[in-house]
Amino acid sequence: MQQKHSPLPWKIVTMDNGKYGWIEDSTGEQVMGLGTLRYSINPEITADFIVRACNAHEELLEAMKKVEGMIYDSDCKTARDAAEILQAVIAKAEKGEKP
């Protein structure tokens, strides 16, 4: 049985004027500390990117699957080529496979 990640949506929580922080899930549990991000070039931007990407992942994946099916079923070769690109990205998002 595949484990599920912490429940979405996630959010950034900071204390002491942003000196300390973490990402927490929808239940208030800490997902990851942001201590190591303090040493990156733009820690707040990096944390925001992580949260936005995770929160949007399922919805984006579902939309890509719908569009891929619509394109693949069309008569246009260019559309089918586009569908194959989407299939590769969907596989990467679902299983961590490289396109």
Buried (B, 14 or more C-beta within 10 A) or exposed (E): EEEEEBEBEBBBBEEEEEEEBBBBBEEEEEBBEBEEBEEEEEBBEBBEEBBEEBBEBEEBBEEBBEBBEEBBEEEEEEEEEBBEEBBEBBEEBEEEEEE
